[in-house]
Amino acid sequence: MNKVIFTLLCFLFLSFNAQANTFDRVYSILQTNCAQCHSNGGSATVSWDMGDSKATAYASIFETTPNNQMAANAGYKMIEPGYSRRSYLFKKINTLDAGFQLHAEEGGLMPFYSNALADAEQEIIRQWIVNGAPLEGDVINEQLIEDFYAGEGLPKLDPIDPPAEGEGFQIYVEPYFLAPGDEVEYFKKHELNLPENTDVTKLDIHMDEFSHHYIIYKFLDNEVAATYEKGRRVLTNILDIADSFVNTAFVSIWQYDLAHELPYGTAYKWDSGDVIDLNYHVKNYSSTQILGAEAYINVYTKPRSDERLEMVSDLIAYNIFDPFALVIEPGENTYEIEQFFIGSNTVRYFWTMQAHTHQLGTDYDIFHRNADGSQGEQVYEGFYNSDYTENIGFYDFEHPPVLKFNEFLPINMGEGLIHRAQYFNPGSTPVSFGLTTNDEMFITYYQYTEELPPTDPTINTTSIVKNSLQLYPNPAQSSININLPIHQIASVKVLNVSGQLLIESSSNQLDINHLPSGIYNVETLDVKGNYYNSKFIKGK
């Protein structure tokens, strides 16, 4: 072979097989724009050096403390791997993140002698940080970022205001860039750095409309959490999920924007050293534009109080020890989970229930399980809308109903619950359990306390007479009769489980034909001012 041709082929082979390195690009941006000041002999007095050596530059910024006293006191590093909002270098160049602006005592925007860095250049640096800020290795898709900021991206998510000072904090989930049709699920360890043990009383999320789910987990052991890498961990197989189940506890899930404001007397208990794990699953349903999927999570806190009971979050999944037992054959399919503790009298006080399937799901119902294993009264109806205020006549797997009980629902777990999911597979091949939206799942998420929480003292404490209001027939189809033990009825209210008023009357017989099937609360006052409450079931 001609020596010149051979040399050319070797050069081309090495060129095409050379591994791209993200920090090379980051270093090039910083050296081009910042070395005038930040190098040996430069005018800046800060501690980072963008001189001739890439290794020197990296060592001067990776996990080093800024010279700026305000930034140092805030706990920032020049580069904090995994955290753009804790990286002072990014703050100094940032015009992308409105929630991470410079304070007057932190100096001015850089570069000082020229215009701000281009949006794509800022994003390349931010994405490098979020993905662990490695010295070697390619951790971003630079072309996707360039194209996004060149006008080929979907609109960015509007930010939301963080909690007021002293009321909590905001976790910003930096964008993940997906080409048209792409799908990703990833985890990201997040060190809370709480100054003291804290009660979390509300979680509110704002995320991209293409989001499949966002989940917060909490590590069970902070020493184990320390062994996890900083930055994103893209989910590639089922073992990654299994790893999360072993080492973390479930906190909360969202499939769309929703505030989880915990009932009076309850809280999530987060301690000063706790670490959480953030899990984002999103698909770009656009066929032409790039998605930068981001999210904002507002965490509302109060000082730790033993008076607040811990809100426990958990889930039940179909055959959790072998999830691949879930196989949706062509046609209609029904699966059930029996959830009970053999020989137990443990009572759980349920606050929320939420279904989770993928696109083949057609219905999702939960029932009380009788002691003999038979199906009892219905607790959850999958045909409701997302906030469980209206029966819409079908199951919306993308916006499944989130049932928040107006009063905690006590369940003796010795009897337990029956979870039933129905599916329709229009194809000719089975669909099994899996991690993408083309696969299937059968999971109930729920939250409960292990004791009955106290009553909010701000609520009207008119005398309550329990278990003395008689409703019949129950379950009912068309009408319900109300019987009080002593005095005449003054007023009757029928509310759904979310507390929405549906009927108000002074009659002892109510027409319920217009109500969809489900569980309803009845609140009654007699002429002496005594308050009574009970529940009835409207059958299908």
C-alpha positions as CSV (number, residue, x, y, z in Angstrom):
1,M,0.0,0.0,0.0
2,N,1.2,3.5,-0.8
3,K,2.8,4.9,2.3
4,V,1.0,8.3,1.9
5,I,-2.4,6.5,1.6
6,F,-1.6,4.3,4.6
7,T,-0.6,7.4,6.7
8,L,-3.8,9.2,5.7
9,L,-6.0,6.2,6.6
10,C,-4.3,5.9,10.0
11,F,-4.9,9.6,10.6
12,L,-8.6,9.4,9.6
13,F,-9.0,6.3,11.8
14,L,-7.5,8.0,14.8
15,S,-9.5,11.1,14.1
16,F,-12.8,9.3,14.0
17,N,-12.0,7.2,17.0
18,A,-10.6,9.9,19.3
19,Q,-12.9,10.3,22.3
20,A,-14.4,13.7,22.6
21,N,-13.7,15.4,25.9
22,T,-16.2,17.9,27.3
23,F,-13.7,19.8,29.5
24,D,-11.6,20.5,26.4
25,R,-14.5,22.6,25.1
26,V,-15.2,24.2,28.5
27,Y,-11.5,25.0,28.8
28,S,-11.5,26.5,25.3
29,I,-14.5,28.8,26.2
30,L,-12.9,29.9,29.4
31,Q,-9.5,30.4,28.0
32,T,-10.8,32.5,25.1
33,N,-13.0,34.7,27.2
34,C,-11.3,34.7,30.6
35,A,-7.6,34.1,30.4
36,Q,-6.9,37.8,29.9
37,C,-7.7,38.3,33.6
38,H,-7.5,34.8,35.0
39,S,-4.0,33.6,34.2
40,N,-0.4,34.2,35.5
41,G,0.1,37.9,35.2
42,G,-3.6,38.6,34.7
43,S,-5.3,41.4,36.6
44,A,-7.8,39.4,38.5
45,T,-7.0,38.5,42.1
46,V,-9.2,35.4,42.3
47,S,-7.9,31.9,42.7
48,W,-8.5,30.3,39.4
49,D,-6.1,30.2,36.5
50,M,-7.0,29.8,32.8
51,G,-3.4,29.8,31.6
52,D,-1.7,27.5,29.2
53,S,-2.2,24.2,31.2
54,K,-5.6,22.5,31.1
55,A,-4.7,20.5,34.2
56,T,-3.7,23.6,36.1
57,A,-7.0,25.3,35.0
58,Y,-9.0,22.3,36.2
59,A,-7.3,22.0,39.5
60,S,-7.8,25.7,40.2
61,I,-11.6,25.5,39.9
62,F,-12.7,21.9,40.7
63,E,-14.2,21.9,44.3
64,T,-12.0,24.9,45.3
65,T,-13.3,27.7,47.6
66,P,-13.9,31.1,46.0
67,N,-11.9,34.1,47.2
68,N,-15.1,36.1,47.3
69,Q,-16.2,36.1,51.0
70,M,-19.9,36.2,50.3
71,A,-19.7,33.2,47.9
72,A,-17.5,31.3,50.3
73,N,-19.8,32.0,53.2
74,A,-22.7,30.7,51.1
75,G,-20.9,27.4,50.8
76,Y,-20.2,27.7,47.0
77,K,-17.3,26.1,45.3
78,M,-15.8,27.5,42.1
79,I,-17.1,24.3,40.5
80,E,-19.3,22.0,42.6
81,P,-19.8,18.9,40.6
82,G,-23.5,18.1,40.0
83,Y,-24.7,21.6,41.1
84,S,-24.8,24.6,38.8
85,R,-26.5,26.7,41.6
86,R,-23.6,26.0,44.0
87,S,-20.9,26.7,41.4
88,Y,-19.5,30.3,41.7
89,L,-17.8,30.2,38.4
90,F,-21.2,29.5,36.7
91,K,-22.8,32.3,38.7
92,K,-20.2,34.7,37.4
93,I,-21.0,34.0,33.7
94,N,-24.7,33.1,34.1
95,T,-27.5,34.9,32.2
96,L,-29.6,31.7,31.7
97,D,-30.8,31.0,35.2
98,A,-32.9,33.9,36.6
99,G,-32.9,32.2,40.1
100,F,-29.1,32.3,40.4
101,Q,-28.1,36.0,40.0
102,L,-25.1,37.8,41.4
103,H,-25.3,39.8,44.6
104,A,-23.7,43.2,44.6
105,E,-21.0,41.9,47.0
106,E,-20.2,39.0,44.6
107,G,-18.9,41.4,41.9
108,G,-20.0,41.8,38.3
109,L,-20.8,39.5,35.4
110,M,-17.9,38.0,33.5
111,P,-16.2,38.3,31.1
112,F,-15.6,41.8,32.4
113,Y,-14.2,43.4,29.2
114,S,-16.6,41.9,26.7
115,N,-20.2,40.8,26.2
116,A,-21.7,37.9,28.1
117,L,-20.9,34.4,26.9
118,A,-23.3,33.1,24.2
119,D,-26.2,31.1,25.6
120,A,-24.9,27.9,24.1
121,E,-21.5,28.4,25.7
122,Q,-23.0,29.0,29.1
123,E,-25.2,25.9,28.7
124,I,-22.2,23.8,27.7
125,I,-20.4,24.8,30.9
126,R,-23.6,24.3,33.0
127,Q,-24.2,20.8,31.5
128,W,-20.6,19.8,32.2
129,I,-21.1,20.8,35.8
130,V,-24.4,19.0,36.2
131,N,-22.9,15.9,34.7
132,G,-20.2,15.7,37.3
133,A,-17.6,18.2,35.9
134,P,-15.1,15.5,34.9
135,L,-11.6,16.3,33.6
136,E,-11.8,13.5,31.0
137,G,-14.8,12.1,29.1
138,D,-17.6,13.3,26.9
139,V,-20.7,13.9,29.1
140,I,-22.8,16.2,26.8
141,N,-24.2,16.4,23.3
142,E,-22.7,19.7,22.2
143,Q,-24.4,19.7,18.8
144,L,-27.8,19.3,20.4
145,I,-27.1,22.3,22.7
146,E,-25.9,24.4,19.9
147,D,-28.9,23.6,17.8
148,F,-31.3,24.3,20.7
149,Y,-30.0,27.8,21.2
150,A,-29.8,28.4,17.4
151,G,-33.6,28.3,17.3
152,E,-34.4,24.6,17.0
153,G,-35.6,24.2,20.6
154,L,-39.0,24.0,22.1
155,P,-39.9,27.0,24.4
156,K,-38.1,26.9,27.8
157,L,-40.1,26.3,31.0
158,D,-41.2,29.5,32.8
159,P,-39.6,29.6,36.3
160,I,-41.7,29.8,39.4
161,D,-40.9,31.9,42.4
162,P,-39.1,30.1,45.3
163,P,-40.6,30.0,48.8
164,A,-40.3,33.2,50.8
165,E,-37.2,33.5,52.9
166,G,-37.5,31.4,56.0
167,E,-40.3,29.3,54.5
168,G,-38.3,26.8,52.5
169,F,-36.1,26.5,49.4
170,Q,-36.1,25.7,45.8
171,I,-34.4,22.8,43.9
172,Y,-33.8,23.7,40.3
173,V,-33.6,20.8,37.9
174,E,-31.3,21.9,35.0
175,P,-32.4,21.1,31.5
176,Y,-31.8,17.7,29.9
177,F,-31.6,18.0,26.1
178,L,-33.5,15.4,24.0
179,A,-33.6,15.2,20.2
180,P,-37.1,14.7,18.6
181,G,-38.6,11.4,19.7
182,D,-35.9,10.7,22.3
183,E,-36.7,9.4,25.8
184,V,-34.6,9.4,29.0
185,E,-34.9,8.5,32.6
186,Y,-32.1,9.5,35.0
187,F,-31.3,9.9,38.7
188,K,-29.4,12.6,40.4
189,K,-28.1,12.7,44.0
190,H,-28.9,15.9,45.8
191,E,-27.3,16.8,49.0
192,L,-29.8,18.9,51.0
193,N,-27.2,20.6,53.3
194,L,-30.0,21.4,55.8
195,P,-28.7,23.4,58.8
196,E,-30.9,21.4,61.2
197,N,-33.5,18.7,61.4
198,T,-36.6,19.9,59.5
199,D,-40.2,19.2,58.9
200,V,-41.3,19.4,55.2
201,T,-45.0,20.3,55.1
202,K,-45.4,21.0,51.3
203,L,-43.8,20.0,48.0
204,D,-44.7,21.8,44.8
205,I,-43.4,21.0,41.4
206,H,-43.4,22.7,38.0
207,M,-42.1,20.6,35.2
208,D,-42.2,20.1,31.4
209,E,-45.5,19.0,29.9
210,F,-43.8,16.0,28.3
211,S,-42.8,14.7,31.7
212,H,-43.7,11.0,32.3
213,H,-42.9,11.3,36.0
214,Y,-40.8,13.0,38.6
215,I,-40.0,11.1,41.8
216,I,-38.1,12.2,45.0
217,Y,-36.5,9.4,47.0
218,K,-34.5,9.8,50.2
219,F,-31.4,7.8,50.9
220,L,-31.7,5.4,53.9
221,D,-28.1,5.7,54.8
222,N,-26.1,8.9,54.3
223,E,-22.8,7.0,54.2
224,V,-24.1,4.9,51.4
225,A,-25.3,8.0,49.7
226,A,-21.7,9.4,49.8
227,T,-20.6,6.4,47.6
228,Y,-22.9,7.6,44.7
229,E,-21.3,9.8,42.1
230,K,-22.3,13.4,41.8
231,G,-24.2,14.4,38.7
232,R,-26.7,12.6,36.6
233,R,-26.9,8.8,36.4
234,V,-28.8,7.8,33.2
235,L,-31.0,4.8,33.7
236,T,-30.0,1.9,31.4
237,N,-31.4,-1.2,33.0
238,I,-33.6,-2.6,35.6
239,L,-30.8,-3.0,38.1
240,D,-30.6,0.7,38.4
241,I,-34.2,0.8,39.7
242,A,-33.5,-2.2,42.0
243,D,-30.5,-0.3,43.4
244,S,-32.8,2.6,44.2
245,F,-35.3,0.4,45.9
246,V,-32.6,-1.1,48.2
247,N,-30.9,2.1,49.2
248,T,-33.7,4.8,49.3
249,A,-37.2,5.4,50.6
250,F,-39.9,6.8,48.4
251,V,-41.0,10.4,49.2
252,S,-43.4,11.6,46.5
253,I,-44.2,11.4,42.8
254,W,-45.7,13.7,40.2
255,Q,-46.9,13.0,36.6
256,Y,-48.0,16.6,36.2
257,D,-47.7,19.9,38.1
258,L,-49.3,19.5,41.5
259,A,-48.7,20.8,45.1
260,H,-48.6,18.1,47.8
261,E,-49.6,20.2,50.9
262,L,-49.6,17.8,53.8
263,P,-52.5,17.7,56.2
264,Y,-52.3,19.5,59.6
265,G,-50.2,17.6,62.1
266,T,-48.1,15.7,59.5
267,A,-44.7,16.2,57.8
268,Y,-42.0,14.5,55.9
269,K,-39.1,14.3,58.3
270,W,-35.7,15.4,56.8
271,D,-32.6,15.5,59.0
272,S,-29.7,17.8,58.7
273,G,-27.4,15.2,57.0
274,D,-30.1,13.7,54.7
275,V,-29.5,13.2,51.0
276,I,-32.3,12.8,48.4
277,D,-32.3,11.2,45.0
278,L,-34.1,12.9,42.1
279,N,-35.6,10.7,39.4
280,Y,-36.8,12.3,36.1
281,H,-38.5,10.4,33.2
282,V,-39.3,12.4,30.2
283,K,-39.9,11.8,26.4
284,N,-39.7,14.4,23.7
285,Y,-43.0,13.9,21.8
286,S,-42.0,16.6,19.2
287,S,-41.0,15.3,15.8
288,T,-39.1,18.4,14.8
289,Q,-37.8,20.3,17.8
290,I,-35.3,19.7,20.6
291,L,-36.6,19.6,24.2
292,G,-34.7,21.0,27.2
293,A,-36.6,19.2,30.0
294,E,-36.3,21.1,33.3
295,A,-38.2,21.4,36.5
296,Y,-38.6,23.5,39.7
297,I,-39.3,21.9,43.0
298,N,-40.4,24.2,45.9
299,V,-39.8,22.7,49.4
300,Y,-41.7,24.3,52.2
301,T,-40.3,23.7,55.7
302,K,-41.0,24.3,59.4
303,P,-38.8,23.7,62.4
304,R,-38.8,20.1,63.6
305,S,-41.7,19.3,65.9
306,D,-42.5,16.0,67.6
307,E,-46.1,17.0,67.5
308,R,-46.2,16.4,63.8
309,L,-46.6,12.8,62.7
310,E,-44.3,11.5,59.9
311,M,-46.0,11.1,56.6
312,V,-44.9,7.8,55.1
313,S,-44.8,7.3,51.4
314,D,-44.7,3.9,49.8
315,L,-45.8,1.9,46.7
316,I,-47.1,-1.5,45.8
317,A,-46.2,-3.0,42.5
318,Y,-47.3,-6.1,40.7
319,N,-45.1,-9.0,41.7
320,I,-42.4,-6.7,42.9
321,F,-39.9,-9.7,43.3
322,D,-40.4,-10.5,39.6
323,P,-41.9,-7.4,37.8
324,F,-41.5,-9.1,34.4
325,A,-44.4,-11.4,35.4
326,L,-46.6,-8.5,34.2
327,V,-47.2,-9.5,30.6
328,I,-50.0,-7.8,28.6
329,E,-51.2,-10.2,26.0
330,P,-53.0,-9.0,22.9
331,G,-56.6,-8.0,23.8
332,E,-58.1,-7.2,27.2
333,N,-56.2,-8.1,30.4
334,T,-56.9,-7.7,34.1
335,Y,-54.3,-8.0,36.9
336,E,-54.8,-7.8,40.7
337,I,-52.5,-7.1,43.7
338,E,-53.7,-8.3,47.1
339,Q,-52.0,-6.2,49.8
340,F,-52.4,-7.4,53.4
341,F,-50.3,-8.4,56.4
342,I,-51.0,-11.9,57.5
343,G,-52.2,-12.1,61.1
344,S,-51.8,-8.3,61.6
345,N,-54.0,-5.7,63.2
346,T,-51.8,-2.9,62.0
347,V,-53.9,0.2,61.0
348,R,-52.6,2.6,58.4
349,Y,-54.3,6.0,58.0
350,F,-54.2,6.7,54.3
351,W,-54.0,10.3,52.9
352,T,-53.3,9.8,49.2
353,M,-53.6,7.1,46.5
354,Q,-52.4,7.3,42.9
355,A,-52.4,4.9,40.0
356,H,-49.5,4.3,37.6
357,T,-49.6,2.5,34.4
358,H,-48.3,3.2,30.9
359,Q,-50.3,3.7,27.7
360,L,-52.1,0.3,27.6
361,G,-53.9,1.0,30.9
362,T,-57.7,1.3,30.6
363,D,-58.9,1.3,34.2
364,Y,-57.5,1.3,37.7
365,D,-59.5,0.6,40.9
366,I,-58.7,-0.1,44.5
367,F,-61.0,-1.9,46.9
368,H,-61.1,-2.7,50.6
369,R,-60.2,-6.3,51.1
370,N,-62.4,-8.2,53.4
371,A,-61.0,-10.5,56.1
372,D,-61.9,-13.6,54.0
373,G,-60.1,-12.2,51.0
374,S,-63.2,-11.2,49.1
375,Q,-63.6,-7.7,47.5
376,G,-65.0,-5.1,49.8
377,E,-66.1,-1.5,49.2
378,Q,-64.4,0.6,46.5
379,V,-61.8,3.1,47.7
380,Y,-60.4,4.5,44.4
381,E,-61.9,4.9,41.0
382,G,-59.5,5.3,38.0
383,F,-62.1,7.1,35.8
384,Y,-61.8,10.3,37.8
385,N,-59.9,13.3,36.6
386,S,-56.5,14.2,37.8
387,D,-57.6,16.0,41.0
388,Y,-60.4,13.5,41.7
389,T,-63.3,15.9,41.4
390,E,-65.2,14.5,38.5
391,N,-65.8,11.0,36.9
392,I,-64.8,11.6,33.3
393,G,-65.7,8.1,32.1
394,F,-62.3,6.9,31.2
395,Y,-58.8,6.3,32.6
396,D,-56.2,8.8,31.6
397,F,-52.8,7.1,32.2
398,E,-50.9,10.4,31.5
399,H,-52.9,12.2,34.2
400,P,-54.1,9.5,36.6
401,P,-56.3,10.7,39.5
402,V,-54.6,11.7,42.7
403,L,-57.0,10.9,45.5
404,K,-56.4,13.0,48.6
405,F,-58.8,11.9,51.3
406,N,-60.7,14.7,53.0
407,E,-60.4,12.6,56.2
408,F,-57.8,10.0,56.7
409,L,-59.0,6.6,55.6
410,P,-58.1,3.9,58.2
411,I,-57.3,0.5,56.7
412,N,-56.6,-2.5,58.9
413,M,-53.8,-4.1,57.0
414,G,-54.7,-7.5,58.3
415,E,-57.6,-7.2,55.9
416,G,-55.8,-4.8,53.5
417,L,-56.5,-3.6,49.9
418,I,-57.1,-5.1,46.5
419,H,-55.5,-3.2,43.6
420,R,-56.9,-3.9,40.1
421,A,-55.6,-2.7,36.8
422,Q,-57.1,-3.3,33.4
423,Y,-55.2,-3.1,30.1
424,F,-56.0,-3.3,26.4
425,N,-53.2,-4.3,24.0
426,P,-54.3,-3.5,20.4
427,G,-51.1,-5.1,18.9
428,S,-50.3,-8.7,18.0
429,T,-47.4,-9.3,20.4
430,P,-47.3,-9.2,24.2
431,V,-46.0,-6.1,26.1
432,S,-44.2,-6.7,29.3
433,F,-42.9,-4.7,32.3
434,G,-40.3,-2.2,31.3
435,L,-38.8,1.3,31.8
436,T,-39.9,3.1,28.7
437,T,-43.3,4.5,27.8
438,N,-43.7,1.6,25.2
439,D,-43.5,-0.9,28.1
440,E,-46.0,-1.4,30.9
441,M,-46.2,-1.0,34.7
442,F,-48.8,-1.6,37.5
443,I,-48.0,0.4,40.6
444,T,-50.0,2.2,43.3
445,Y,-48.3,5.1,45.0
446,Y,-49.8,6.1,48.4
447,Q,-49.1,8.0,51.6
448,Y,-50.2,7.3,55.1
449,T,-49.5,7.8,58.8
450,E,-49.1,5.1,61.4
451,E,-51.3,7.0,63.9
452,L,-54.3,9.2,63.4
453,P,-53.1,12.8,63.1
454,P,-54.5,15.5,65.4
455,T,-57.4,17.7,64.3
456,D,-56.6,21.2,63.2
457,P,-57.6,23.5,66.1
458,T,-58.5,26.3,63.7
459,I,-61.4,24.2,62.3
460,N,-64.8,24.7,63.8
461,T,-64.9,22.4,66.9
462,T,-68.7,22.2,67.2
463,S,-69.5,19.0,69.2
464,I,-69.1,15.9,67.0
465,V,-71.3,12.8,67.4
466,K,-69.5,9.9,65.7
467,N,-71.0,6.7,64.4
468,S,-74.6,7.8,65.2
469,L,-75.5,9.1,61.7
470,Q,-77.3,6.3,59.8
471,L,-77.2,6.2,56.0
472,Y,-79.2,3.6,54.0
473,P,-79.1,1.8,51.7
474,N,-75.3,1.8,51.6
475,P,-74.0,1.2,48.9
476,A,-76.7,3.2,47.2
477,Q,-77.8,3.6,43.5
478,S,-80.4,6.4,43.2
479,S,-81.1,7.8,46.6
480,I,-79.8,7.8,50.2
481,N,-81.8,8.1,53.4
482,I,-80.4,9.9,56.5
483,N,-81.5,9.1,60.0
484,L,-80.3,11.1,63.1
485,P,-80.6,9.6,66.5
486,I,-82.4,12.4,68.4
487,H,-83.0,15.8,66.9
488,Q,-84.3,16.9,63.5
489,I,-81.9,17.7,60.6
490,A,-81.0,21.3,60.1
491,S,-78.6,20.9,57.1
492,V,-77.0,18.1,55.1
493,K,-73.9,18.4,52.9
494,V,-72.5,15.7,50.5
495,L,-68.9,16.1,49.5
496,N,-66.5,14.1,47.4
497,V,-63.3,12.8,49.0
498,S,-61.4,15.9,47.9
499,G,-63.9,18.1,49.9
500,Q,-65.8,19.5,47.0
501,L,-69.4,20.3,48.0
502,L,-71.8,18.5,45.6
503,I,-75.2,18.5,47.4
504,E,-76.6,20.9,50.1
505,S,-80.1,20.2,51.5
506,S,-82.2,20.0,54.7
507,S,-84.0,16.8,53.6
508,N,-83.5,13.4,55.1
509,Q,-83.7,11.8,51.6
510,L,-81.2,12.8,48.9
511,D,-81.4,12.1,45.1
512,I,-77.9,10.9,44.1
513,N,-78.7,9.7,40.6
514,H,-76.5,12.4,39.1
515,L,-73.4,11.5,41.2
516,P,-70.8,9.3,39.6
517,S,-69.8,6.1,41.3
518,G,-67.4,6.5,44.2
519,I,-67.1,7.3,47.9
520,Y,-68.8,10.4,49.4
521,N,-68.8,12.1,52.8
522,V,-72.0,13.3,54.4
523,E,-71.8,16.1,57.0
524,T,-75.0,16.9,58.9
525,L,-76.0,19.5,61.5
526,D,-79.1,18.9,63.7
527,V,-81.3,21.7,65.1
528,K,-79.3,21.8,68.3
529,G,-76.0,22.4,66.5
530,N,-74.6,18.9,66.8
531,Y,-72.4,17.8,64.0
532,Y,-72.5,14.3,62.5
533,N,-70.4,12.7,59.7
534,S,-70.4,9.5,57.8
535,K,-69.7,8.0,54.3
536,F,-71.6,6.2,51.6
537,I,-70.8,4.5,48.4
538,K,-72.5,5.3,45.1
539,G,-72.5,2.1,43.1
540,K,-71.8,1.8,39.4
